[in-house]
Amino acid sequence: MTTREKIREKIREGIDKVIQHWSPLSSVSANWAPLYGGASVGQDVQLYLHSQGVVIKVDRELPTVAYTITAAVTLDESMVIEKAYRKAYAGYAAVEPLIYGQITGK
C-alpha cells in the first residue's frame, strides 16, 4: 500500500468514526456530543478533514515568472524557455484550505 493510499484509508476511517458517533443507533452517541466541535454530522466531518490537513484542489493558472531578455530571442529559444517553465511547475497544484480563512496544518 502506497503512502497516499494509507493516508486515504486513515481519512476514510476517521469519517466513519465521526458518522458512527453521530448515528442515533450507536451506543456511544447517547448525548450526541460532537467529536470535533461541529453542530451537525456534516460540520463535524468537515472539521475532522480540516484537522487532518485536507485541502481543496482548485483550478488556477500557473504563477507568472518574470524574466529579462537581454538580447533578441529566436522562436526556438522562446520555446525552450516555455518548456523549462512548464517543466519547473509540472507538479504545481493550487490548493485552498477546506475551511475558508483558516490555515491548514495548524
N, C-alpha and C positions, 0 to 999 in steps of 0.2 A: 504494500500500500504506500503510495507516494505521500509526501508531506501535505500536499494540497488536499488529497483525499482524507487524510487524518483530520485536518482542520475542518473540512466539511462534515465529517462524521461527528466531531465534537459539537459543532454548531447544531446539527440535527438533534443530537441527544439533549442539548440544552433547551431547544424549542420544545421537544417532547416533555421535558421535565416541567417547563412553565405551563404547558397546556394541561398536563395531568394534575398539576397543583390547583389549577382553576376549575377543574371538572367537578360538577356537583356530585358525581358518583365516587370521587376519590375520598379516601378516609383522611388524607392529610389536609383537605381543604374545608374543614368544618367551619373555620372562621373566614375563609376566602381571603386571607391576607396575601397581598402581592409579594412575590419573591424579589422583585426589583423596583418596587415603588410605584408601579403602574396602577391606574384607576380601572383598567379593564385587561382582559387577557391579551388583546391586541397591543395595548400600550406596554404591558409587561414584556411581551415578546420583543417589541421594538427596543426597549431599554436593555434587555438582555443582549440583543445583537450589537447595540452600541457599546456595551461594556466589553464585548469581545473584539472591538475594533472593526466591525463590519462597516464597509463604506459602499456607496453607490457609484458605479462607474458611469460617467457622464460623457456625452458626445461633445467634444470640443476640438477646436483646431490646435495644431501643434504650436508651441510657443515660437515667436519670431526670434530670429537671431540676427543681430546687426553685425555686418562685416564691411570693411572698407576695401574697395578695389582700387589699387594704385596704378593700374595700367589697363589697357584695353583687354577685355576678356573675350575670347572666342566662344562660339556656341558650345563647342566640345568642353571647354574649361568650365563654362557655366553649368553644363550638365554634370560634370564631375563634382562641382560644389554642391549642387542639389542632391546628388546621390549620397554624398558624405553626410549631408544634413539629415536626410531621411534615415540613413543607417544609424546615426547617432541617437535618433529618437524612436528607433524601431520598437522598443519596449515601453514607450511612453503611454501611460494611462492616466487620464484626468479623473479624479475621484472627488467626491464631496462627502462630508460626514452624514451618517444616517439621520441624525437629529440636527437640524439646522442651528447654527450658532454655537455649537459645542465642538471642541476639538477632540478627535478620536485618539485613543491610546492613552488617555488620562495624562 
